[in-house]
Amino acid sequence: MRAVAAAEGVAWAEVDVDADPDLLRRFSDKVPVVLVDGAERDFGRLDAERLRAALAGRRWWRRRRS
């Protein structure tokens, strides 16, 4: 994930959802989750392709179907 963020020129942060009660309530069943500018873009199994799609504002499965 670091390599994709660096290649795309974006900042990123890894957050421990379990350490924040609000985040745990919102995302406990979606970890790992990707937020882009505060909007949920993807969750579950993540890889470089899915992260690139999330950063581009696309859902991975929509990109794969087209």
N, CA, C and O atoms as a Maestro MAE file, in Angstrom:
{
 s_m_m2io_version
 :::
 2.0.0
}

f_m_ct {
 s_m_title
 :::
 protein
 m_atom[264] {
  # First column is atom index #
  i_m_mmod_type
  r_m_x_coord
  r_m_y_coord
  r_m_z_coord
  i_m_residue_number
  s_m_chain_name
  s_m_pdb_residue_name
  s_m_pdb_atom_name
  i_m_atomic_number
  :::
  1 25 0.812 -1.165 0.000 1 A "MET " " N  " 7
  2 3 0.000 0.000 0.000 1 A "MET " " CA " 6
  3 2 0.876 1.257 0.000 1 A "MET " " C  " 6
  4 15 0.537 2.254 -0.638 1 A "MET " " O  " 8
  5 25 1.996 1.204 0.713 2 A "ARG " " N  " 7
  6 3 2.906 2.360 0.707 2 A "ARG " " CA " 6
  7 2 3.403 2.651 -0.698 2 A "ARG " " C  " 6
  8 15 3.448 3.808 -1.116 2 A "ARG " " O  " 8
  9 25 3.776 1.607 -1.429 3 A "ALA " " N  " 7
  10 3 4.317 1.788 -2.775 3 A "ALA " " CA " 6
  11 2 3.274 2.393 -3.709 3 A "ALA " " C  " 6
  12 15 3.603 3.272 -4.506 3 A "ALA " " O  " 8
  13 25 2.037 1.946 -3.629 4 A "VAL " " N  " 7
  14 3 0.971 2.493 -4.480 4 A "VAL " " CA " 6
  15 2 0.729 3.961 -4.130 4 A "VAL " " C  " 6
  16 15 0.626 4.801 -5.023 4 A "VAL " " O  " 8
  17 25 0.640 4.268 -2.849 5 A "ALA " " N  " 7
  18 3 0.414 5.656 -2.438 5 A "ALA " " CA " 6
  19 2 1.551 6.546 -2.921 5 A "ALA " " C  " 6
  20 15 1.314 7.650 -3.411 5 A "ALA " " O  " 8
  21 25 2.778 6.072 -2.785 6 A "ALA " " N  " 7
  22 3 3.931 6.859 -3.239 6 A "ALA " " CA " 6
  23 2 3.894 7.053 -4.748 6 A "ALA " " C  " 6
  24 15 4.135 8.158 -5.232 6 A "ALA " " O  " 8
  25 25 3.595 5.997 -5.496 7 A "ALA " " N  " 7
  26 3 3.543 6.088 -6.961 7 A "ALA " " CA " 6
  27 2 2.432 7.027 -7.428 7 A "ALA " " C  " 6
  28 15 2.572 7.710 -8.442 7 A "ALA " " O  " 8
  29 25 1.326 7.055 -6.678 8 A "GLU " " N  " 7
  30 3 0.194 7.916 -7.040 8 A "GLU " " CA " 6
  31 2 0.347 9.328 -6.485 8 A "GLU " " C  " 6
  32 15 -0.442 10.215 -6.809 8 A "GLU " " O  " 8
  33 25 1.363 9.537 -5.647 9 A "GLY " " N  " 7
  34 3 1.601 10.857 -5.089 9 A "GLY " " CA " 6
  35 2 0.588 11.294 -4.048 9 A "GLY " " C  " 6
  36 15 0.258 12.476 -3.947 9 A "GLY " " O  " 8
  37 25 0.095 10.334 -3.274 10 A "VAL " " N  " 7
  38 3 -0.888 10.669 -2.245 10 A "VAL " " CA " 6
  39 2 -0.347 10.308 -0.868 10 A "VAL " " C  " 6
  40 15 0.462 9.392 -0.715 10 A "VAL " " O  " 8
  41 25 -0.811 11.048 0.121 11 A "ALA " " N  " 7
  42 3 -0.472 10.731 1.507 11 A "ALA " " CA " 6
  43 2 -1.414 9.641 1.995 11 A "ALA " " C  " 6
  44 15 -2.549 9.540 1.530 11 A "ALA " " O  " 8
  45 25 -0.950 8.837 2.922 12 A "TRP " " N  " 7
  46 3 -1.814 7.794 3.468 12 A "TRP " " CA " 6
  47 2 -1.475 7.604 4.934 12 A "TRP " " C  " 6
  48 15 -0.397 7.984 5.392 12 A "TRP " " O  " 8
  49 25 -2.394 7.022 5.650 13 A "ALA " " N  " 7
  50 3 -2.185 6.736 7.067 13 A "ALA " " CA " 6
  51 2 -2.860 5.418 7.399 13 A "ALA " " C  " 6
  52 15 -3.969 5.138 6.945 13 A "ALA " " O  " 8
  53 25 -2.188 4.631 8.181 14 A "GLU " " N  " 7
  54 3 -2.764 3.393 8.697 14 A "GLU " " CA " 6
  55 2 -3.320 3.713 10.077 14 A "GLU " " C  " 6
  56 15 -2.622 4.282 10.916 14 A "GLU " " O  " 8
  57 25 -4.574 3.349 10.312 15 A "VAL " " N  " 7
  58 3 -5.249 3.673 11.560 15 A "VAL " " CA " 6
  59 2 -5.732 2.379 12.202 15 A "VAL " " C  " 6
  60 15 -6.280 1.506 11.529 15 A "VAL " " O  " 8
  61 25 -5.525 2.267 13.505 16 A "ASP " " N  " 7
  62 3 -6.003 1.109 14.262 16 A "ASP " " CA " 6
  63 2 -7.470 1.329 14.612 16 A "ASP " " C  " 6
  64 15 -7.788 2.081 15.534 16 A "ASP " " O  " 8
  65 25 -8.355 0.678 13.882 17 A "VAL " " N  " 7
  66 3 -9.796 0.828 14.091 17 A "VAL " " CA " 6
  67 2 -10.181 0.406 15.504 17 A "VAL " " C  " 6
  68 15 -11.073 1.005 16.105 17 A "VAL " " O  " 8
  69 25 -9.523 -0.612 16.040 18 A "ASP " " N  " 7
  70 3 -9.852 -1.104 17.384 18 A "ASP " " CA " 6
  71 2 -9.540 -0.088 18.479 18 A "ASP " " C  " 6
  72 15 -10.071 -0.198 19.584 18 A "ASP " " O  " 8
  73 25 -8.703 0.883 18.200 19 A "ALA " " N  " 7
  74 3 -8.295 1.853 19.213 19 A "ALA " " CA " 6
  75 2 -9.258 3.033 19.342 19 A "ALA " " C  " 6
  76 15 -9.115 3.846 20.255 19 A "ALA " " O  " 8
  77 25 -10.226 3.137 18.449 20 A "ASP " " N  " 7
  78 3 -11.150 4.266 18.459 20 A "ASP " " CA " 6
  79 2 -12.583 3.732 18.464 20 A "ASP " " C  " 6
  80 15 -12.997 3.096 17.495 20 A "ASP " " O  " 8
  81 25 -13.346 3.972 19.521 21 A "PRO " " N  " 7
  82 3 -14.709 3.416 19.604 21 A "PRO " " CA " 6
  83 2 -15.606 3.791 18.419 21 A "PRO " " C  " 6
  84 15 -16.385 2.960 17.952 21 A "PRO " " O  " 8
  85 25 -15.507 5.023 17.931 22 A "ASP " " N  " 7
  86 3 -16.334 5.436 16.794 22 A "ASP " " CA " 6
  87 2 -15.943 4.672 15.526 22 A "ASP " " C  " 6
  88 15 -16.806 4.181 14.799 22 A "ASP " " O  " 8
  89 25 -14.644 4.578 15.270 23 A "LEU " " N  " 7
  90 3 -14.191 3.826 14.093 23 A "LEU " " CA " 6
  91 2 -14.548 2.358 14.207 23 A "LEU " " C  " 6
  92 15 -14.934 1.735 13.218 23 A "LEU " " O  " 8
  93 25 -14.426 1.797 15.399 24 A "LEU " " N  " 7
  94 3 -14.776 0.393 15.611 24 A "LEU " " CA " 6
  95 2 -16.249 0.163 15.311 24 A "LEU " " C  " 6
  96 15 -16.612 -0.823 14.669 24 A "LEU " " O  " 8
  97 25 -17.097 1.074 15.776 25 A "ARG " " N  " 7
  98 3 -18.536 0.959 15.504 25 A "ARG " " CA " 6
  99 2 -18.822 1.051 14.008 25 A "ARG " " C  " 6
  100 15 -19.641 0.294 13.487 25 A "ARG " " O  " 8
  101 25 -18.157 1.967 13.317 26 A "ARG " " N  " 7
  102 3 -18.422 2.188 11.889 26 A "ARG " " CA " 6
  103 2 -17.845 1.114 10.975 26 A "ARG " " C  " 6
  104 15 -18.461 0.752 9.973 26 A "ARG " " O  " 8
  105 25 -16.641 0.595 11.327 27 A "PHE " " N  " 7
  106 3 -15.910 -0.220 10.362 27 A "PHE " " CA " 6
  107 2 -15.508 -1.614 10.834 27 A "PHE " " C  " 6
  108 15 -14.771 -2.296 10.122 27 A "PHE " " O  " 8
  109 25 -15.956 -2.061 11.992 28 A "SER " " N  " 7
  110 3 -15.462 -3.329 12.530 28 A "SER " " CA " 6
  111 2 -15.658 -4.506 11.575 28 A "SER " " C  " 6
  112 15 -14.826 -5.413 11.544 28 A "SER " " O  " 8
  113 25 -16.723 -4.507 10.811 29 A "ASP " " N  " 7
  114 3 -16.968 -5.615 9.882 29 A "ASP " " CA " 6
  115 2 -16.418 -5.351 8.483 29 A "ASP " " C  " 6
  116 15 -16.677 -6.129 7.565 29 A "ASP " " O  " 8
  117 25 -15.662 -4.265 8.304 30 A "LYS " " N  " 7
  118 3 -15.147 -3.907 6.984 30 A "LYS " " CA " 6
  119 2 -13.629 -3.792 6.933 30 A "LYS " " C  " 6
  120 15 -13.085 -3.365 5.914 30 A "LYS " " O  " 8
  121 25 -12.945 -4.154 7.983 31 A "VAL " " N  " 7
  122 3 -11.488 -4.011 8.042 31 A "VAL " " CA " 6
  123 2 -10.836 -5.054 7.154 31 A "VAL " " C  " 6
  124 15 -11.221 -6.222 7.216 31 A "VAL " " O  " 8
  125 25 -9.873 -4.686 6.338 32 A "PRO " " N  " 7
  126 3 -9.377 -3.333 6.118 32 A "PRO " " CA " 6
  127 2 -10.349 -2.529 5.254 32 A "PRO " " C  " 6
  128 15 -11.055 -3.072 4.404 32 A "PRO " " O  " 8
  129 25 -10.360 -1.238 5.496 33 A "VAL " " N  " 7
  130 3 -11.229 -0.326 4.756 33 A "VAL " " CA " 6
  131 2 -10.372 0.805 4.199 33 A "VAL " " C  " 6
  132 15 -9.410 1.238 4.834 33 A "VAL " " O  " 8
  133 25 -10.727 1.278 3.011 34 A "VAL " " N  " 7
  134 3 -10.017 2.396 2.383 34 A "VAL " " CA " 6
  135 2 -10.958 3.593 2.338 34 A "VAL " " C  " 6
  136 15 -12.052 3.526 1.779 34 A "VAL " " O  " 8
  137 25 -10.504 4.689 2.942 35 A "LEU " " N  " 7
  138 3 -11.219 5.957 2.858 35 A "LEU " " CA " 6
  139 2 -10.387 6.901 2.002 35 A "LEU " " C  " 6
  140 15 -9.175 7.010 2.189 35 A "LEU " " O  " 8
  141 25 -11.032 7.577 1.070 36 A "VAL " " N  " 7
  142 3 -10.363 8.580 0.239 36 A "VAL " " CA " 6
  143 2 -11.090 9.891 0.482 36 A "VAL " " C  " 6
  144 15 -12.282 10.009 0.195 36 A "VAL " " O  " 8
  145 25 -10.378 10.868 1.006 37 A "ASP " " N  " 7
  146 3 -10.973 12.159 1.369 37 A "ASP " " CA " 6
  147 2 -12.200 11.962 2.258 37 A "ASP " " C  " 6
  148 15 -13.195 12.673 2.116 37 A "ASP " " O  " 8
  149 25 -12.126 10.999 3.169 38 A "GLY " " N  " 7
  150 3 -13.189 10.740 4.130 38 A "GLY " " CA " 6
  151 2 -14.310 9.866 3.622 38 A "GLY " " C  " 6
  152 15 -15.181 9.485 4.405 38 A "GLY " " O  " 8
  153 25 -14.328 9.530 2.338 39 A "ALA " " N  " 7
  154 3 -15.381 8.690 1.762 39 A "ALA " " CA " 6
  155 2 -14.893 7.252 1.642 39 A "ALA " " C  " 6
  156 15 -13.782 6.997 1.177 39 A "ALA " " O  " 8
  157 25 -15.733 6.323 2.065 40 A "GLU " " N  " 7
  158 3 -15.384 4.908 1.956 40 A "GLU " " CA " 6
  159 2 -15.339 4.502 0.481 40 A "GLU " " C  " 6
  160 15 -16.303 4.709 -0.257 40 A "GLU " " O  " 8
  161 25 -14.213 3.925 0.059 41 A "ARG " " N  " 7
  162 3 -14.049 3.522 -1.338 41 A "ARG " " CA " 6
  163 2 -13.988 2.018 -1.528 41 A "ARG " " C  " 6
  164 15 -14.409 1.514 -2.569 41 A "ARG " " O  " 8
  165 25 -13.473 1.290 -0.546 42 A "ASP " " N  " 7
  166 3 -13.350 -0.161 -0.683 42 A "ASP " " CA " 6
  167 2 -13.110 -0.756 0.686 42 A "ASP " " C  " 6
  168 15 -12.709 -0.056 1.615 42 A "ASP " " O  " 8
  169 25 -13.355 -2.047 0.810 43 A "PHE " " N  " 7
  170 3 -13.077 -2.740 2.051 43 A "PHE " " CA " 6
  171 2 -12.881 -4.222 1.757 43 A "PHE " " C  " 6
  172 15 -13.163 -4.699 0.658 43 A "PHE " " O  " 8
  173 25 -12.395 -4.932 2.757 44 A "GLY " " N  " 7
  174 3 -12.151 -6.369 2.601 44 A "GLY " " CA " 6
  175 2 -10.744 -6.621 2.114 44 A "GLY " " C  " 6
  176 15 -9.803 -5.944 2.528 44 A "GLY " " O  " 8
  177 25 -10.600 -7.590 1.239 45 A "ARG " " N  " 7
  178 3 -9.277 -7.927 0.710 45 A "ARG " " CA " 6
  179 2 -8.778 -6.785 -0.157 45 A "ARG " " C  " 6
  180 15 -9.455 -6.364 -1.095 45 A "ARG " " O  " 8
  181 25 -7.595 -6.287 0.161 46 A "LEU " " N  " 7
  182 3 -7.043 -5.175 -0.604 46 A "LEU " " CA " 6
  183 2 -5.750 -5.594 -1.275 46 A "LEU " " C  " 6
  184 15 -4.968 -6.364 -0.718 46 A "LEU " " O  " 8
  185 25 -5.536 -5.089 -2.460 47 A "ASP " " N  " 7
  186 3 -4.284 -5.282 -3.179 47 A "ASP " " CA " 6
  187 2 -4.011 -4.017 -3.980 47 A "ASP " " C  " 6
  188 15 -4.804 -3.076 -3.942 47 A "ASP " " O  " 8
  189 25 -2.920 -3.987 -4.690 48 A "ALA " " N  " 7
  190 3 -2.509 -2.775 -5.404 48 A "ALA " " CA " 6
  191 2 -3.562 -2.324 -6.422 48 A "ALA " " C  " 6
  192 15 -3.856 -1.131 -6.507 48 A "ALA " " O  " 8
  193 25 -4.124 -3.237 -7.180 49 A "GLU " " N  " 7
  194 3 -5.118 -2.873 -8.194 49 A "GLU " " CA " 6
  195 2 -6.357 -2.247 -7.564 49 A "GLU " " C  " 6
  196 15 -6.874 -1.245 -8.057 49 A "GLU " " O  " 8
  197 25 -6.824 -2.837 -6.485 50 A "ARG " " N  " 7
  198 3 -8.011 -2.306 -5.810 50 A "ARG " " CA " 6
  199 2 -7.724 -0.934 -5.212 50 A "ARG " " C  " 6
  200 15 -8.575 -0.045 -5.260 50 A "ARG " " O  " 8
  201 25 -6.521 -0.756 -4.647 51 A "LEU " " N  " 7
  202 3 -6.184 0.542 -4.071 51 A "LEU " " CA " 6
  203 2 -6.091 1.611 -5.153 51 A "LEU " " C  " 6
  204 15 -6.565 2.729 -4.953 51 A "LEU " " O  " 8
  205 25 -5.489 1.288 -6.292 52 A "ARG " " N  " 7
  206 3 -5.427 2.255 -7.399 52 A "ARG " " CA " 6
  207 2 -6.835 2.653 -7.851 52 A "ARG " " C  " 6
  208 15 -7.098 3.829 -8.103 52 A "ARG " " O  " 8
  209 25 -7.726 1.687 -7.953 53 A "ALA " " N  " 7
  210 3 -9.108 1.975 -8.341 53 A "ALA " " CA " 6
  211 2 -9.784 2.872 -7.307 53 A "ALA " " C  " 6
  212 15 -10.491 3.812 -7.669 53 A "ALA " " O  " 8
  213 25 -9.572 2.586 -6.029 54 A "ALA " " N  " 7
  214 3 -10.173 3.404 -4.968 54 A "ALA " " CA " 6
  215 2 -9.655 4.831 -5.029 54 A "ALA " " C  " 6
  216 15 -10.424 5.778 -4.868 54 A "ALA " " O  " 8
  217 25 -8.365 4.993 -5.258 55 A "LEU " " N  " 7
  218 3 -7.785 6.329 -5.353 55 A "LEU " " CA " 6
  219 2 -8.312 7.092 -6.557 55 A "LEU " " C  " 6
  220 15 -8.397 8.320 -6.532 55 A "LEU " " O  " 8
  221 25 -8.662 6.371 -7.603 56 A "ALA " " N  " 7
  222 3 -9.207 7.001 -8.810 56 A "ALA " " CA " 6
  223 2 -10.705 7.254 -8.686 56 A "ALA " " C  " 6
  224 15 -11.327 7.789 -9.603 56 A "ALA " " O  " 8
  225 25 -11.287 6.864 -7.539 57 A "GLY " " N  " 7
  226 3 -12.713 7.097 -7.325 57 A "GLY " " CA " 6
  227 2 -13.604 6.033 -7.910 57 A "GLY " " C  " 6
  228 15 -14.803 6.249 -8.090 57 A "GLY " " O  " 8
  229 25 -13.031 4.883 -8.211 58 A "ARG " " N  " 7
  230 3 -13.811 3.784 -8.776 58 A "ARG " " CA " 6
  231 2 -13.866 2.625 -7.787 58 A "ARG " " C  " 6
  232 15 -12.949 2.433 -6.989 58 A "ARG " " O  " 8
  233 25 -14.922 1.877 -7.849 59 A "ARG " " N  " 7
  234 3 -15.010 0.626 -7.108 59 A "ARG " " CA " 6
  235 2 -14.302 -0.437 -7.931 59 A "ARG " " C  " 6
  236 15 -14.467 -0.496 -9.149 59 A "ARG " " O  " 8
  237 25 -13.530 -1.262 -7.282 60 A "TRP " " N  " 7
  238 3 -12.739 -2.279 -7.973 60 A "TRP " " CA " 6
  239 2 -13.605 -3.181 -8.846 60 A "TRP " " C  " 6
  240 15 -13.264 -3.433 -10.002 60 A "TRP " " O  " 8
  241 25 -14.724 -3.673 -8.306 61 A "TRP " " N  " 7
  242 3 -15.527 -4.614 -9.068 61 A "TRP " " CA " 6
  243 2 -16.189 -3.960 -10.268 61 A "TRP " " C  " 6
  244 15 -16.428 -4.640 -11.266 61 A "TRP " " O  " 8
  245 25 -16.496 -2.675 -10.216 62 A "ARG " " N  " 7
  246 3 -17.048 -1.995 -11.391 62 A "ARG " " CA " 6
  247 2 -15.991 -1.879 -12.472 62 A "ARG " " C  " 6
  248 15 -16.289 -2.036 -13.656 62 A "ARG " " O  " 8
  249 25 -14.773 -1.608 -12.078 63 A "ARG " " N  " 7
  250 3 -13.685 -1.498 -13.052 63 A "ARG " " CA " 6
  251 2 -13.449 -2.834 -13.734 63 A "ARG " " C  " 6
  252 15 -13.225 -2.882 -14.943 63 A "ARG " " O  " 8
  253 25 -13.496 -3.910 -12.977 64 A "ARG " " N  " 7
  254 3 -13.224 -5.225 -13.540 64 A "ARG " " CA " 6
  255 2 -14.302 -5.654 -14.541 64 A "ARG " " C  " 6
  256 15 -14.001 -6.379 -15.489 64 A "ARG " " O  " 8
  257 25 -15.539 -5.223 -14.348 65 A "ARG " " N  " 7
  258 3 -16.615 -5.615 -15.248 65 A "ARG " " CA " 6
  259 2 -16.574 -4.867 -16.570 65 A "ARG " " C  " 6
  260 15 -17.059 -5.380 -17.579 65 A "ARG " " O  " 8
  261 25 -16.011 -3.674 -16.587 66 A "SER " " N  " 7
  262 3 -16.047 -2.866 -17.807 66 A "SER " " CA " 6
  263 2 -14.884 -3.150 -18.715 66 A "SER " " C  " 6
  264 15 -14.774 -2.548 -19.783 66 A "SER " " O  " 8
  :::
 }
 m_bond[263] {
  # First column is bond index #
  i_m_from
  i_m_to
  i_m_order
  :::
  1 1 2 1
  2 2 3 1
  3 3 4 2
  4 3 5 1
  5 5 6 1
  6 6 7 1
  7 7 8 2
  8 7 9 1
  9 9 10 1
  10 10 11 1
  11 11 12 2
  12 11 13 1
  13 13 14 1
  14 14 15 1
  15 15 16 2
  16 15 17 1
  17 17 18 1
  18 18 19 1
  19 19 20 2
  20 19 21 1
  21 21 22 1
  22 22 23 1
  23 23 24 2
  24 23 25 1
  25 25 26 1
  26 26 27 1
  27 27 28 2
  28 27 29 1
  29 29 30 1
  30 30 31 1
  31 31 32 2
  32 31 33 1
  33 33 34 1
  34 34 35 1
  35 35 36 2
  36 35 37 1
  37 37 38 1
  38 38 39 1
  39 39 40 2
  40 39 41 1
  41 41 42 1
  42 42 43 1
  43 43 44 2
  44 43 45 1
  45 45 46 1
  46 46 47 1
  47 47 48 2
  48 47 49 1
  49 49 50 1
  50 50 51 1
  51 51 52 2
  52 51 53 1
  53 53 54 1
  54 54 55 1
  55 55 56 2
  56 55 57 1
  57 57 58 1
  58 58 59 1
  59 59 60 2
  60 59 61 1
  61 61 62 1
  62 62 63 1
  63 63 64 2
  64 63 65 1
  65 65 66 1
  66 66 67 1
  67 67 68 2
  68 67 69 1
  69 69 70 1
  70 70 71 1
  71 71 72 2
  72 71 73 1
  73 73 74 1
  74 74 75 1
  75 75 76 2
  76 75 77 1
  77 77 78 1
  78 78 79 1
  79 79 80 2
  80 79 81 1
  81 81 82 1
  82 82 83 1
  83 83 84 2
  84 83 85 1
  85 85 86 1
  86 86 87 1
  87 87 88 2
  88 87 89 1
  89 89 90 1
  90 90 91 1
  91 91 92 2
  92 91 93 1
  93 93 94 1
  94 94 95 1
  95 95 96 2
  96 95 97 1
  97 97 98 1
  98 98 99 1
  99 99 100 2
  100 99 101 1
  101 101 102 1
  102 102 103 1
  103 103 104 2
  104 103 105 1
  105 105 106 1
  106 106 107 1
  107 107 108 2
  108 107 109 1
  109 109 110 1
  110 110 111 1
  111 111 112 2
  112 111 113 1
  113 113 114 1
  114 114 115 1
  115 115 116 2
  116 115 117 1
  117 117 118 1
  118 118 119 1
  119 119 120 2
  120 119 121 1
  121 121 122 1
  122 122 123 1
  123 123 124 2
  124 123 125 1
  125 125 126 1
  126 126 127 1
  127 127 128 2
  128 127 129 1
  129 129 130 1
  130 130 131 1
  131 131 132 2
  132 131 133 1
  133 133 134 1
  134 134 135 1
  135 135 136 2
  136 135 137 1
  137 137 138 1
  138 138 139 1
  139 139 140 2
  140 139 141 1
  141 141 142 1
  142 142 143 1
  143 143 144 2
  144 143 145 1
  145 145 146 1
  146 146 147 1
  147 147 148 2
  148 147 149 1
  149 149 150 1
  150 150 151 1
  151 151 152 2
  152 151 153 1
  153 153 154 1
  154 154 155 1
  155 155 156 2
  156 155 157 1
  157 157 158 1
  158 158 159 1
  159 159 160 2
  160 159 161 1
  161 161 162 1
  162 162 163 1
  163 163 164 2
  164 163 165 1
  165 165 166 1
  166 166 167 1
  167 167 168 2
  168 167 169 1
  169 169 170 1
  170 170 171 1
  171 171 172 2
  172 171 173 1
  173 173 174 1
  174 174 175 1
  175 175 176 2
  176 175 177 1
  177 177 178 1
  178 178 179 1
  179 179 180 2
  180 179 181 1
  181 181 182 1
  182 182 183 1
  183 183 184 2
  184 183 185 1
  185 185 186 1
  186 186 187 1
  187 187 188 2
  188 187 189 1
  189 189 190 1
  190 190 191 1
  191 191 192 2
  192 191 193 1
  193 193 194 1
  194 194 195 1
  195 195 196 2
  196 195 197 1
  197 197 198 1
  198 198 199 1
  199 199 200 2
  200 199 201 1
  201 201 202 1
  202 202 203 1
  203 203 204 2
  204 203 205 1
  205 205 206 1
  206 206 207 1
  207 207 208 2
  208 207 209 1
  209 209 210 1
  210 210 211 1
  211 211 212 2
  212 211 213 1
  213 213 214 1
  214 214 215 1
  215 215 216 2
  216 215 217 1
  217 217 218 1
  218 218 219 1
  219 219 220 2
  220 219 221 1
  221 221 222 1
  222 222 223 1
  223 223 224 2
  224 223 225 1
  225 225 226 1
  226 226 227 1
  227 227 228 2
  228 227 229 1
  229 229 230 1
  230 230 231 1
  231 231 232 2
  232 231 233 1
  233 233 234 1
  234 234 235 1
  235 235 236 2
  236 235 237 1
  237 237 238 1
  238 238 239 1
  239 239 240 2
  240 239 241 1
  241 241 242 1
  242 242 243 1
  243 243 244 2
  244 243 245 1
  245 245 246 1
  246 246 247 1
  247 247 248 2
  248 247 249 1
  249 249 250 1
  250 250 251 1
  251 251 252 2
  252 251 253 1
  253 253 254 1
  254 254 255 1
  255 255 256 2
  256 255 257 1
  257 257 258 1
  258 258 259 1
  259 259 260 2
  260 259 261 1
  261 261 262 1
  262 262 263 1
  263 263 264 2
  :::
 }
}
